């Protein structure tokens, strides 16, 4: 049931994003394989056909397809330039493996339906060959997937994605351990020897490895999605916190408001707000003479020392003090003081100037989160009563 929930949950993303489709196909294949292996499904779908263990053949065929899909997914992320070539190779390998699997299946004696096809065919040549085709394919696919997952995890951006890829790599590694353990057991019994762990213990270890691998793959698939949801929540909260500052600034300089649609994503809307805020700050800087900026910095230093606040807070207050005064001067029609003095240009850290499209550079920012923290700190300082008191004092001192 959990696998079906994950498959259904990932379906919308698979429809929208082509590179997500292999992972969805992998979960759908595993979920379907588990479902058709249940007794009700076997009675309904396979007993009327009259072929013993046909459900096992279908399960293992889906297993080959699912492992190929996992490998294609990680190749799509880690080696995007070679996806088309790998897709053809995997299709050929999966088709060849399925043909071999089917051939050995019908060569294997199957006098009755069995619950565990591996255990039932210990020491049987064709049954062992059937199992080795399935296990060998999964071993190769899971081993390569683990190496690529871990390789890509070291280069991935964002802790949730790195953690998710590392967990996916661990899950496929456990899958490779499971198939290697099964292969060693079956080859030992085919050669007429006794496996050191004994058949019962071997089955217990195999189940433990298999279920651990599936659990890690499910967890690795979930962690990045939770990270995306957390970032979305963080961006929504930041958007609410900077909104009052944005509204105050565009009242004075409405011309900085961009007209291009941003969509519904909180990150793009927040990015748009940051662009407009910094552009408004850039315009209002012309209403802040050097003596006002110096007075704002001195007052911010005194305020920070009195409150024991950090340098980042001091910088936010220094900018908020002169910004509030400049906004009021702009609203009442005071003459501006020209461009910022040489050596003191305002830096538009979002990488976009007035009139730039908010969506164009949204994914290219080097440190978007740092910029968000900076503007949130500025918004907090701007709304502080100490900023209002400073602005009231300066507006009585400065000529209109």
BALOBA-1460 file (C-alpha; in Angstrom, 3 decimals):
// residues 400
<rec num="1" residu="x" x="0.000" y="0.000" z="0.000"/>
<rec num="2" residu="x" x="2.850" y="2.418" z="0.857"/>
<rec num="3" residu="x" x="4.399" y="1.895" z="-2.580"/>
<rec num="4" residu="x" x="1.085" y="2.683" z="-4.271"/>
<rec num="5" residu="x" x="0.736" y="5.839" z="-2.176"/>
<rec num="6" residu="x" x="4.197" y="6.982" z="-3.281"/>
<rec num="7" residu="x" x="3.467" y="6.101" z="-6.924"/>
<rec num="8" residu="x" x="0.187" y="8.049" z="-6.885"/>
<rec num="9" residu="x" x="1.825" y="10.941" z="-5.024"/>
<rec num="10" residu="x" x="4.590" y="11.195" z="-7.649"/>
<rec num="11" residu="x" x="2.247" y="10.896" z="-10.643"/>
<rec num="12" residu="x" x="1.548" y="14.662" z="-11.072"/>
<rec num="13" residu="x" x="5.285" y="15.423" z="-11.026"/>
<rec num="14" residu="x" x="5.901" y="12.645" z="-13.566"/>
<rec num="15" residu="x" x="3.278" y="14.125" z="-15.878"/>
<rec num="16" residu="x" x="4.782" y="17.625" z="-15.636"/>
<rec num="17" residu="x" x="8.512" y="16.793" z="-15.548"/>
<rec num="18" residu="x" x="9.881" y="14.199" z="-18.017"/>
<rec num="19" residu="x" x="12.984" y="13.428" z="-15.939"/>
<rec num="20" residu="x" x="10.757" y="12.361" z="-13.017"/>
<rec num="21" residu="x" x="8.980" y="9.705" z="-15.079"/>
<rec num="22" residu="x" x="11.580" y="6.921" z="-14.693"/>
<rec num="23" residu="x" x="11.396" y="7.127" z="-10.888"/>
<rec num="24" residu="x" x="7.606" y="7.046" z="-11.012"/>
<rec num="25" residu="x" x="7.788" y="4.022" z="-13.351"/>
<rec num="26" residu="x" x="10.113" y="2.314" z="-10.860"/>
<rec num="27" residu="x" x="7.715" y="2.793" z="-7.933"/>
<rec num="28" residu="x" x="4.721" y="1.801" z="-10.045"/>
<rec num="29" residu="x" x="6.531" y="-1.370" z="-11.177"/>
<rec num="30" residu="x" x="7.506" y="-2.359" z="-7.624"/>
<rec num="31" residu="x" x="4.004" y="-1.590" z="-6.329"/>
<rec num="32" residu="x" x="2.408" y="-3.651" z="-9.111"/>
<rec num="33" residu="x" x="4.842" y="-6.521" z="-8.522"/>
<rec num="34" residu="x" x="3.957" y="-6.611" z="-4.830"/>
<rec num="35" residu="x" x="0.248" y="-6.456" z="-5.612"/>
<rec num="36" residu="x" x="0.140" y="-9.305" z="-8.131"/>
<rec num="37" residu="x" x="2.116" y="-11.465" z="-5.726"/>
<rec num="38" residu="x" x="-0.663" y="-11.337" z="-3.128"/>
<rec num="39" residu="x" x="-2.890" y="-14.455" z="-2.805"/>
<rec num="40" residu="x" x="-6.129" y="-12.668" z="-3.852"/>
<rec num="41" residu="x" x="-4.501" y="-11.318" z="-7.005"/>
<rec num="42" residu="x" x="-3.024" y="-14.708" z="-7.866"/>
<rec num="43" residu="x" x="-6.396" y="-16.414" z="-7.470"/>
<rec num="44" residu="x" x="-8.098" y="-13.795" z="-9.586"/>
<rec num="45" residu="x" x="-5.520" y="-13.266" z="-12.332"/>
<rec num="46" residu="x" x="-3.373" y="-16.380" z="-12.632"/>
<rec num="47" residu="x" x="-5.193" y="-19.464" z="-11.362"/>
<rec num="48" residu="x" x="-7.655" y="-19.457" z="-14.307"/>
<rec num="49" residu="x" x="-4.684" y="-19.593" z="-16.718"/>
<rec num="50" residu="x" x="-3.383" y="-22.779" z="-15.124"/>
<rec num="51" residu="x" x="0.359" y="-22.000" z="-15.315"/>
<rec num="52" residu="x" x="2.080" y="-22.557" z="-11.982"/>
<rec num="53" residu="x" x="4.058" y="-19.587" z="-10.643"/>
<rec num="54" residu="x" x="3.152" y="-17.368" z="-13.564"/>
<rec num="55" residu="x" x="2.725" y="-14.574" z="-11.021"/>
<rec num="56" residu="x" x="6.394" y="-15.022" z="-10.066"/>
<rec num="57" residu="x" x="7.479" y="-14.563" z="-13.687"/>
<rec num="58" residu="x" x="5.404" y="-11.392" z="-13.954"/>
<rec num="59" residu="x" x="6.789" y="-10.077" z="-10.652"/>
<rec num="60" residu="x" x="10.367" y="-10.650" z="-11.718"/>
<rec num="61" residu="x" x="9.731" y="-9.127" z="-15.145"/>
<rec num="62" residu="x" x="8.402" y="-6.049" z="-13.412"/>
<rec num="63" residu="x" x="11.465" y="-6.144" z="-11.154"/>
<rec num="64" residu="x" x="13.735" y="-5.963" z="-14.193"/>
<rec num="65" residu="x" x="11.688" y="-3.084" z="-15.568"/>
<rec num="66" residu="x" x="11.689" y="-1.273" z="-12.217"/>
<rec num="67" residu="x" x="15.441" y="-1.612" z="-11.695"/>
<rec num="68" residu="x" x="16.035" y="-0.351" z="-15.245"/>
<rec num="69" residu="x" x="13.819" y="2.658" z="-14.487"/>
<rec num="70" residu="x" x="15.767" y="3.443" z="-11.294"/>
<rec num="71" residu="x" x="19.022" y="3.301" z="-13.236"/>
<rec num="72" residu="x" x="17.609" y="5.503" z="-16.005"/>
<rec num="73" residu="x" x="16.426" y="8.029" z="-13.408"/>
<rec num="74" residu="x" x="19.839" y="8.428" z="-11.808"/>
<rec num="75" residu="x" x="21.530" y="8.567" z="-15.222"/>
<rec num="76" residu="x" x="19.111" y="11.347" z="-16.193"/>
<rec num="77" residu="x" x="20.310" y="13.360" z="-13.191"/>
<rec num="78" residu="x" x="23.997" y="12.480" z="-13.128"/>
<rec num="79" residu="x" x="24.738" y="12.020" z="-16.853"/>
<rec num="80" residu="x" x="22.067" y="13.999" z="-18.732"/>
<rec num="81" residu="x" x="24.097" y="14.206" z="-21.946"/>
<rec num="82" residu="x" x="24.082" y="10.438" z="-22.406"/>
<rec num="83" residu="x" x="20.467" y="9.709" z="-21.546"/>
<rec num="84" residu="x" x="19.321" y="8.742" z="-25.035"/>
<rec num="85" residu="x" x="22.150" y="6.263" z="-25.539"/>
<rec num="86" residu="x" x="21.613" y="4.760" z="-22.089"/>
<rec num="87" residu="x" x="17.887" y="4.513" z="-22.690"/>
<rec num="88" residu="x" x="18.465" y="2.353" z="-25.785"/>
<rec num="89" residu="x" x="20.978" y="0.155" z="-23.961"/>
<rec num="90" residu="x" x="18.698" y="-0.357" z="-20.988"/>
<rec num="91" residu="x" x="15.749" y="-1.165" z="-23.238"/>
<rec num="92" residu="x" x="17.824" y="-3.764" z="-25.069"/>
<rec num="93" residu="x" x="19.204" y="-5.224" z="-21.825"/>
<rec num="94" residu="x" x="15.771" y="-5.380" z="-20.171"/>
<rec num="95" residu="x" x="14.237" y="-7.038" z="-23.232"/>
<rec num="96" residu="x" x="17.069" y="-9.572" z="-23.413"/>
<rec num="97" residu="x" x="16.847" y="-10.303" z="-19.708"/>
<rec num="98" residu="x" x="13.088" y="-10.799" z="-19.917"/>
<rec num="99" residu="x" x="13.452" y="-13.215" z="-22.833"/>
<rec num="100" residu="x" x="16.059" y="-15.259" z="-20.944"/>
<rec num="101" residu="x" x="13.925" y="-15.165" z="-17.805"/>
<rec num="102" residu="x" x="10.886" y="-16.460" z="-19.679"/>
<rec num="103" residu="x" x="12.898" y="-19.182" z="-21.423"/>
<rec num="104" residu="x" x="14.369" y="-20.576" z="-18.198"/>
<rec num="105" residu="x" x="11.004" y="-20.235" z="-16.461"/>
<rec num="106" residu="x" x="9.326" y="-22.643" z="-18.876"/>
<rec num="107" residu="x" x="12.317" y="-25.003" z="-18.774"/>
<rec num="108" residu="x" x="12.079" y="-25.189" z="-14.975"/>
<rec num="109" residu="x" x="9.951" y="-28.040" z="-13.588"/>
<rec num="110" residu="x" x="6.962" y="-26.505" z="-11.792"/>
<rec num="111" residu="x" x="4.717" y="-29.339" z="-10.615"/>
<rec num="112" residu="x" x="2.880" y="-27.093" z="-8.160"/>
<rec num="113" residu="x" x="2.463" y="-23.491" z="-7.069"/>
<rec num="114" residu="x" x="5.143" y="-22.459" z="-4.544"/>
<rec num="115" residu="x" x="5.394" y="-19.459" z="-2.248"/>
<rec num="116" residu="x" x="9.161" y="-18.941" z="-2.604"/>
<rec num="117" residu="x" x="10.519" y="-19.670" z="-6.072"/>
<rec num="118" residu="x" x="14.132" y="-19.227" z="-4.952"/>
<rec num="119" residu="x" x="13.926" y="-21.748" z="-2.115"/>
<rec num="120" residu="x" x="11.882" y="-24.205" z="-4.189"/>
<rec num="121" residu="x" x="14.554" y="-24.349" z="-6.916"/>
<rec num="122" residu="x" x="17.695" y="-24.749" z="-4.817"/>
<rec num="123" residu="x" x="19.949" y="-27.232" z="-6.629"/>
<rec num="124" residu="x" x="17.804" y="-27.251" z="-9.787"/>
<rec num="125" residu="x" x="19.788" y="-26.233" z="-12.889"/>
<rec num="126" residu="x" x="17.126" y="-24.397" z="-14.898"/>
<rec num="127" residu="x" x="15.486" y="-22.956" z="-11.807"/>
<rec num="128" residu="x" x="18.863" y="-21.640" z="-10.659"/>
<rec num="129" residu="x" x="19.604" y="-20.198" z="-14.108"/>
<rec num="130" residu="x" x="16.223" y="-18.462" z="-14.035"/>
<rec num="131" residu="x" x="16.994" y="-16.932" z="-10.643"/>
<rec num="132" residu="x" x="20.522" y="-15.954" z="-11.679"/>
<rec num="133" residu="x" x="19.230" y="-14.019" z="-14.698"/>
<rec num="134" residu="x" x="16.903" y="-12.029" z="-12.457"/>
<rec num="135" residu="x" x="19.405" y="-11.587" z="-9.624"/>
<rec num="136" residu="x" x="22.305" y="-10.768" z="-11.945"/>
<rec num="137" residu="x" x="20.337" y="-8.057" z="-13.736"/>
<rec num="138" residu="x" x="19.288" y="-6.482" z="-10.445"/>
<rec num="139" residu="x" x="22.819" y="-6.692" z="-9.039"/>
<rec num="140" residu="x" x="24.258" y="-4.828" z="-12.017"/>
<rec num="141" residu="x" x="21.498" y="-2.206" z="-12.075"/>
<rec num="142" residu="x" x="21.524" y="-1.584" z="-8.319"/>
<rec num="143" residu="x" x="25.342" y="-1.421" z="-8.116"/>
<rec num="144" residu="x" x="25.609" y="1.148" z="-10.904"/>
<rec num="145" residu="x" x="22.683" y="3.103" z="-9.428"/>
<rec num="146" residu="x" x="24.362" y="3.258" z="-6.016"/>
<rec num="147" residu="x" x="27.607" y="4.559" z="-7.467"/>
<rec num="148" residu="x" x="25.799" y="7.239" z="-9.508"/>
<rec num="149" residu="x" x="23.484" y="8.257" z="-6.649"/>
<rec num="150" residu="x" x="26.411" y="8.761" z="-4.278"/>
<rec num="151" residu="x" x="28.464" y="10.530" z="-6.932"/>
<rec num="152" residu="x" x="25.652" y="12.950" z="-7.712"/>
<rec num="153" residu="x" x="24.849" y="13.453" z="-4.004"/>
<rec num="154" residu="x" x="28.282" y="15.049" z="-3.486"/>
<rec num="155" residu="x" x="27.532" y="17.666" z="-6.156"/>
<rec num="156" residu="x" x="23.831" y="18.254" z="-5.518"/>
<rec num="157" residu="x" x="22.627" y="21.636" z="-4.302"/>
<rec num="158" residu="x" x="20.691" y="21.706" z="-1.041"/>
<rec num="159" residu="x" x="20.940" y="19.472" z="2.008"/>
<rec num="160" residu="x" x="17.556" y="17.701" z="1.487"/>
<rec num="161" residu="x" x="18.479" y="16.678" z="-2.062"/>
<rec num="162" residu="x" x="21.924" y="15.480" z="-0.977"/>
<rec num="163" residu="x" x="20.407" y="13.482" z="1.880"/>
<rec num="164" residu="x" x="17.737" y="12.015" z="-0.409"/>
<rec num="165" residu="x" x="20.282" y="10.932" z="-3.016"/>
<rec num="166" residu="x" x="22.513" y="9.432" z="-0.327"/>
<rec num="167" residu="x" x="19.547" y="7.440" z="1.019"/>
<rec num="168" residu="x" x="18.597" y="6.304" z="-2.489"/>
<rec num="169" residu="x" x="22.184" y="5.176" z="-2.981"/>
<rec num="170" residu="x" x="22.060" y="3.263" z="0.302"/>
<rec num="171" residu="x" x="18.747" y="1.678" z="-0.706"/>
<rec num="172" residu="x" x="20.061" y="0.462" z="-4.053"/>
<rec num="173" residu="x" x="23.237" y="-0.737" z="-2.303"/>
<rec num="174" residu="x" x="21.109" y="-2.874" z="0.004"/>
<rec num="175" residu="x" x="19.311" y="-4.123" z="-3.090"/>
<rec num="176" residu="x" x="22.651" y="-5.178" z="-4.573"/>
<rec num="177" residu="x" x="23.581" y="-6.884" z="-1.277"/>
<rec num="178" residu="x" x="20.270" y="-8.738" z="-1.326"/>
<rec num="179" residu="x" x="20.785" y="-10.056" z="-4.867"/>
<rec num="180" residu="x" x="24.426" y="-10.943" z="-4.175"/>
<rec num="181" residu="x" x="23.406" y="-12.860" z="-1.036"/>
<rec num="182" residu="x" x="20.722" y="-14.751" z="-2.958"/>
<rec num="183" residu="x" x="23.123" y="-15.510" z="-5.814"/>
<rec num="184" residu="x" x="25.797" y="-16.887" z="-3.482"/>
<rec num="185" residu="x" x="23.208" y="-19.093" z="-1.763"/>
<rec num="186" residu="x" x="21.823" y="-20.518" z="-4.994"/>
<rec num="187" residu="x" x="25.244" y="-21.144" z="-6.558"/>
<rec num="188" residu="x" x="26.431" y="-22.915" z="-3.391"/>
<rec num="189" residu="x" x="23.404" y="-25.194" z="-3.388"/>
<rec num="190" residu="x" x="23.689" y="-25.846" z="-7.138"/>
<rec num="191" residu="x" x="27.274" y="-27.002" z="-6.571"/>
<rec num="192" residu="x" x="26.000" y="-29.426" z="-3.917"/>
<rec num="193" residu="x" x="27.396" y="-27.566" z="-0.919"/>
<rec num="194" residu="x" x="25.754" y="-26.228" z="2.193"/>
<rec num="195" residu="x" x="25.534" y="-22.483" z="2.599"/>
<rec num="196" residu="x" x="27.252" y="-21.413" z="5.875"/>
<rec num="197" residu="x" x="24.193" y="-19.579" z="7.216"/>
<rec num="198" residu="x" x="21.710" y="-22.388" z="6.601"/>
<rec num="199" residu="x" x="18.575" y="-22.077" z="4.474"/>
<rec num="200" residu="x" x="16.306" y="-20.608" z="7.173"/>
<rec num="201" residu="x" x="18.827" y="-17.981" z="8.260"/>
<rec num="202" residu="x" x="19.637" y="-17.200" z="4.641"/>
<rec num="203" residu="x" x="15.975" y="-16.475" z="3.936"/>
<rec num="204" residu="x" x="15.719" y="-14.264" z="7.031"/>
<rec num="205" residu="x" x="18.800" y="-12.241" z="6.019"/>
<rec num="206" residu="x" x="17.520" y="-11.947" z="2.443"/>
<rec num="207" residu="x" x="14.182" y="-10.583" z="3.649"/>
<rec num="208" residu="x" x="15.937" y="-8.124" z="5.961"/>
<rec num="209" residu="x" x="18.185" y="-6.839" z="3.161"/>
<rec num="210" residu="x" x="15.286" y="-6.567" z="0.724"/>
<rec num="211" residu="x" x="12.936" y="-4.698" z="3.065"/>
<rec num="212" residu="x" x="15.732" y="-2.400" z="4.281"/>
<rec num="213" residu="x" x="16.578" y="-1.500" z="0.683"/>
<rec num="214" residu="x" x="12.944" y="-0.729" z="-0.165"/>
<rec num="215" residu="x" x="12.531" y="1.347" z="3.020"/>
<rec num="216" residu="x" x="15.658" y="3.397" z="2.262"/>
<rec num="217" residu="x" x="14.526" y="4.014" z="-1.315"/>
<rec num="218" residu="x" x="11.133" y="5.198" z="-0.078"/>
<rec num="219" residu="x" x="12.796" y="7.443" z="2.505"/>
<rec num="220" residu="x" x="15.266" y="8.802" z="-0.040"/>
<rec num="221" residu="x" x="12.391" y="9.653" z="-2.346"/>
<rec num="222" residu="x" x="10.527" y="11.455" z="0.453"/>
<rec num="223" residu="x" x="13.289" y="13.601" z="1.972"/>
<rec num="224" residu="x" x="13.854" y="15.908" z="-1.051"/>
<rec num="225" residu="x" x="10.098" y="16.399" z="-1.446"/>
<rec num="226" residu="x" x="9.822" y="17.377" z="2.212"/>
<rec num="227" residu="x" x="12.746" y="19.731" z="1.684"/>
<rec num="228" residu="x" x="10.908" y="21.392" z="-1.199"/>
<rec num="229" residu="x" x="7.798" y="21.800" z="0.952"/>
<rec num="230" residu="x" x="9.869" y="23.285" z="3.794"/>
<rec num="231" residu="x" x="11.554" y="25.754" z="1.444"/>
<rec num="232" residu="x" x="8.171" y="26.715" z="0.030"/>
<rec num="233" residu="x" x="6.874" y="27.350" z="3.552"/>
<rec num="234" residu="x" x="10.005" y="29.377" z="4.370"/>
<rec num="235" residu="x" x="9.550" y="31.511" z="1.258"/>
<rec num="236" residu="x" x="5.891" y="32.135" z="2.089"/>
<rec num="237" residu="x" x="6.817" y="33.278" z="5.588"/>
<rec num="238" residu="x" x="9.546" y="35.553" z="4.221"/>
<rec num="239" residu="x" x="7.102" y="36.962" z="1.681"/>
<rec num="240" residu="x" x="4.694" y="37.907" z="4.471"/>
<rec num="241" residu="x" x="7.506" y="39.551" z="6.456"/>
<rec num="242" residu="x" x="8.806" y="41.728" z="3.597"/>
<rec num="243" residu="x" x="5.367" y="42.714" z="2.296"/>
<rec num="244" residu="x" x="4.952" y="45.758" z="4.616"/>
<rec num="245" residu="x" x="8.357" y="47.120" z="3.584"/>
<rec num="246" residu="x" x="7.533" y="46.584" z="-0.085"/>
<rec num="247" residu="x" x="4.165" y="48.354" z="0.285"/>
<rec num="248" residu="x" x="5.795" y="51.341" z="2.021"/>
<rec num="249" residu="x" x="8.509" y="51.724" z="-0.606"/>
<rec num="250" residu="x" x="6.361" y="51.384" z="-3.719"/>
<rec num="251" residu="x" x="4.035" y="54.028" z="-2.317"/>
<rec num="252" residu="x" x="6.933" y="56.451" z="-2.772"/>
<rec num="253" residu="x" x="8.329" y="54.978" z="-6.019"/>
<rec num="254" residu="x" x="5.534" y="53.052" z="-7.766"/>
<rec num="255" residu="x" x="7.488" y="52.983" z="-10.998"/>
<rec num="256" residu="x" x="9.669" y="50.090" z="-9.785"/>
<rec num="257" residu="x" x="6.733" y="47.661" z="-9.765"/>
<rec num="258" residu="x" x="7.204" y="45.063" z="-12.495"/>
<rec num="259" residu="x" x="4.294" y="44.078" z="-14.701"/>
<rec num="260" residu="x" x="5.276" y="40.620" z="-15.943"/>
<rec num="261" residu="x" x="3.266" y="37.763" z="-14.365"/>
<rec num="262" residu="x" x="5.195" y="35.725" z="-11.797"/>
<rec num="263" residu="x" x="3.018" y="32.645" z="-11.449"/>
<rec num="264" residu="x" x="1.869" y="31.183" z="-8.152"/>
<rec num="265" residu="x" x="5.178" y="29.828" z="-6.845"/>
<rec num="266" residu="x" x="6.237" y="31.519" z="-3.581"/>
<rec num="267" residu="x" x="9.895" y="31.609" z="-4.593"/>
<rec num="268" residu="x" x="9.265" y="33.550" z="-7.778"/>
<rec num="269" residu="x" x="6.887" y="35.950" z="-6.016"/>
<rec num="270" residu="x" x="9.453" y="36.502" z="-3.265"/>
<rec num="271" residu="x" x="12.166" y="37.030" z="-5.853"/>
<rec num="272" residu="x" x="9.992" y="39.651" z="-7.557"/>
<rec num="273" residu="x" x="9.459" y="41.443" z="-4.243"/>
<rec num="274" residu="x" x="13.206" y="41.497" z="-3.570"/>
<rec num="275" residu="x" x="13.912" y="42.998" z="-6.978"/>
<rec num="276" residu="x" x="11.294" y="45.706" z="-6.474"/>
<rec num="277" residu="x" x="12.462" y="46.473" z="-2.933"/>
<rec num="278" residu="x" x="16.113" y="46.868" z="-3.971"/>
<rec num="279" residu="x" x="15.130" y="48.944" z="-6.995"/>
<rec num="280" residu="x" x="13.065" y="51.201" z="-4.735"/>
<rec num="281" residu="x" x="16.003" y="51.491" z="-2.342"/>
<rec num="282" residu="x" x="18.219" y="52.437" z="-5.279"/>
<rec num="283" residu="x" x="15.808" y="55.224" z="-6.312"/>
<rec num="284" residu="x" x="15.360" y="56.521" z="-2.754"/>
<rec num="285" residu="x" x="19.131" y="56.597" z="-2.209"/>
<rec num="286" residu="x" x="19.104" y="59.780" z="-4.272"/>
<rec num="287" residu="x" x="17.017" y="61.411" z="-1.488"/>
<rec num="288" residu="x" x="19.606" y="60.549" z="1.180"/>
<rec num="289" residu="x" x="22.506" y="63.015" z="1.393"/>
<rec num="290" residu="x" x="25.827" y="61.874" z="2.769"/>
<rec num="291" residu="x" x="25.187" y="63.513" z="6.147"/>
<rec num="292" residu="x" x="21.910" y="61.590" z="6.530"/>
<rec num="293" residu="x" x="23.601" y="58.286" z="5.726"/>
<rec num="294" residu="x" x="26.385" y="59.091" z="8.208"/>
<rec num="295" residu="x" x="23.876" y="60.038" z="10.893"/>
<rec num="296" residu="x" x="21.906" y="56.850" z="10.257"/>
<rec num="297" residu="x" x="25.023" y="54.731" z="10.621"/>
<rec num="298" residu="x" x="26.045" y="56.491" z="13.834"/>
<rec num="299" residu="x" x="22.581" y="56.033" z="15.299"/>
<rec num="300" residu="x" x="22.543" y="52.379" z="14.231"/>
<rec num="301" residu="x" x="25.917" y="51.823" z="15.919"/>
<rec num="302" residu="x" x="24.628" y="53.375" z="19.139"/>
<rec num="303" residu="x" x="21.377" y="51.389" z="18.928"/>
<rec num="304" residu="x" x="23.192" y="48.102" z="18.336"/>
<rec num="305" residu="x" x="25.663" y="48.711" z="21.179"/>
<rec num="306" residu="x" x="22.869" y="49.563" z="23.590"/>
<rec num="307" residu="x" x="20.896" y="46.444" z="22.691"/>
<rec num="308" residu="x" x="23.906" y="44.146" z="22.273"/>
<rec num="309" residu="x" x="22.820" y="43.245" z="18.734"/>
<rec num="310" residu="x" x="24.910" y="41.697" z="15.965"/>
<rec num="311" residu="x" x="26.613" y="43.393" z="13.022"/>
<rec num="312" residu="x" x="23.925" y="42.207" z="10.629"/>
<rec num="313" residu="x" x="21.269" y="43.962" z="12.715"/>
<rec num="314" residu="x" x="23.421" y="47.117" z="12.849"/>
<rec num="315" residu="x" x="23.680" y="47.177" z="9.045"/>
<rec num="316" residu="x" x="19.923" y="46.655" z="8.686"/>
<rec num="317" residu="x" x="19.153" y="49.532" z="11.041"/>
<rec num="318" residu="x" x="21.669" y="51.823" z="9.341"/>
<rec num="319" residu="x" x="19.887" y="51.296" z="6.032"/>
<rec num="320" residu="x" x="16.380" y="51.393" z="7.520"/>
<rec num="321" residu="x" x="17.044" y="54.727" z="9.281"/>
<rec num="322" residu="x" x="18.006" y="56.700" z="6.180"/>
<rec num="323" residu="x" x="15.524" y="54.763" z="3.992"/>
<rec num="324" residu="x" x="12.552" y="55.807" z="6.114"/>
<rec num="325" residu="x" x="13.624" y="59.449" z="6.018"/>
<rec num="326" residu="x" x="14.243" y="59.311" z="2.261"/>
<rec num="327" residu="x" x="10.819" y="57.771" z="1.671"/>
<rec num="328" residu="x" x="9.109" y="60.548" z="3.606"/>
<rec num="329" residu="x" x="11.087" y="63.224" z="1.722"/>
<rec num="330" residu="x" x="10.172" y="61.602" z="-1.593"/>
<rec num="331" residu="x" x="6.451" y="61.478" z="-0.682"/>
<rec num="332" residu="x" x="6.343" y="65.152" z="0.276"/>
<rec num="333" residu="x" x="8.130" y="66.192" z="-2.916"/>
<rec num="334" residu="x" x="11.539" y="67.161" z="-1.576"/>
<rec num="335" residu="x" x="14.330" y="67.669" z="-4.056"/>
<rec num="336" residu="x" x="16.510" y="64.631" z="-4.432"/>
<rec num="337" residu="x" x="20.251" y="64.896" z="-4.021"/>
<rec num="338" residu="x" x="21.351" y="63.253" z="-7.229"/>
<rec num="339" residu="x" x="22.906" y="59.798" z="-7.646"/>
<rec num="340" residu="x" x="24.716" y="58.093" z="-4.753"/>
<rec num="341" residu="x" x="28.191" y="59.509" z="-4.124"/>
<rec num="342" residu="x" x="31.088" y="57.796" z="-5.866"/>
<rec num="343" residu="x" x="32.237" y="54.770" z="-3.934"/>
<rec num="344" residu="x" x="28.805" y="54.312" z="-2.307"/>
<rec num="345" residu="x" x="26.625" y="52.792" z="-5.034"/>
<rec num="346" residu="x" x="23.736" y="50.736" z="-3.807"/>
<rec num="347" residu="x" x="24.252" y="47.121" z="-4.609"/>
<rec num="348" residu="x" x="21.302" y="45.281" z="-6.139"/>
<rec num="349" residu="x" x="22.105" y="41.844" z="-4.745"/>
<rec num="350" residu="x" x="19.343" y="40.026" z="-6.533"/>
<rec num="351" residu="x" x="21.262" y="40.437" z="-9.748"/>
<rec num="352" residu="x" x="18.408" y="42.306" z="-11.441"/>
<rec num="353" residu="x" x="17.837" y="46.005" z="-11.918"/>
<rec num="354" residu="x" x="14.692" y="48.004" z="-12.385"/>
<rec num="355" residu="x" x="12.443" y="46.551" z="-15.002"/>
<rec num="356" residu="x" x="14.134" y="43.122" z="-15.055"/>
<rec num="357" residu="x" x="11.893" y="40.093" z="-15.256"/>
<rec num="358" residu="x" x="11.583" y="38.339" z="-11.926"/>
<rec num="359" residu="x" x="11.476" y="34.885" z="-13.371"/>
<rec num="360" residu="x" x="14.502" y="35.171" z="-15.626"/>
<rec num="361" residu="x" x="17.215" y="35.026" z="-12.987"/>
<rec num="362" residu="x" x="15.275" y="33.283" z="-10.241"/>
<rec num="363" residu="x" x="17.054" y="29.988" z="-10.634"/>
<rec num="364" residu="x" x="20.472" y="31.519" z="-11.275"/>
<rec num="365" residu="x" x="20.970" y="33.325" z="-7.957"/>
<rec num="366" residu="x" x="24.166" y="32.341" z="-6.210"/>
<rec num="367" residu="x" x="22.844" y="32.767" z="-2.661"/>
<rec num="368" residu="x" x="19.156" y="33.555" z="-2.772"/>
<rec num="369" residu="x" x="18.579" y="32.535" z="0.843"/>
<rec num="370" residu="x" x="21.228" y="34.994" z="2.080"/>
<rec num="371" residu="x" x="19.533" y="37.760" z="0.127"/>
<rec num="372" residu="x" x="16.173" y="36.842" z="1.642"/>
<rec num="373" residu="x" x="17.630" y="37.024" z="5.150"/>
<rec num="374" residu="x" x="19.082" y="40.439" z="4.367"/>
<rec num="375" residu="x" x="15.763" y="41.875" z="3.173"/>
<rec num="376" residu="x" x="13.829" y="40.305" z="6.047"/>
<rec num="377" residu="x" x="16.293" y="41.955" z="8.464"/>
<rec num="378" residu="x" x="15.798" y="45.278" z="6.659"/>
<rec num="379" residu="x" x="12.001" y="44.898" z="6.848"/>
<rec num="380" residu="x" x="12.198" y="44.124" z="10.559"/>
<rec num="381" residu="x" x="14.421" y="47.146" z="11.223"/>
<rec num="382" residu="x" x="12.219" y="49.402" z="9.074"/>
<rec num="383" residu="x" x="9.144" y="48.477" z="11.144"/>
<rec num="384" residu="x" x="10.958" y="48.982" z="14.456"/>
<rec num="385" residu="x" x="9.748" y="51.981" z="16.585"/>
<rec num="386" residu="x" x="13.355" y="53.177" z="16.862"/>
<rec num="387" residu="x" x="13.407" y="53.704" z="13.088"/>
<rec num="388" residu="x" x="10.197" y="55.739" z="13.239"/>
<rec num="389" residu="x" x="11.659" y="57.906" z="16.017"/>
<rec num="390" residu="x" x="14.841" y="58.522" z="14.033"/>
<rec num="391" residu="x" x="12.815" y="59.470" z="10.935"/>
<rec num="392" residu="x" x="10.632" y="61.873" z="12.927"/>
<rec num="393" residu="x" x="13.705" y="63.588" z="14.346"/>
<rec num="394" residu="x" x="15.518" y="63.860" z="11.006"/>
<rec num="395" residu="x" x="12.482" y="65.178" z="9.155"/>
<rec num="396" residu="x" x="12.294" y="68.138" z="11.514"/>
<rec num="397" residu="x" x="15.976" y="68.826" z="10.977"/>
<rec num="398" residu="x" x="16.274" y="68.410" z="7.216"/>
<rec num="399" residu="x" x="15.062" y="71.165" z="4.880"/>
<rec num="400" residu="x" x="12.163" y="70.341" z="2.568"/>
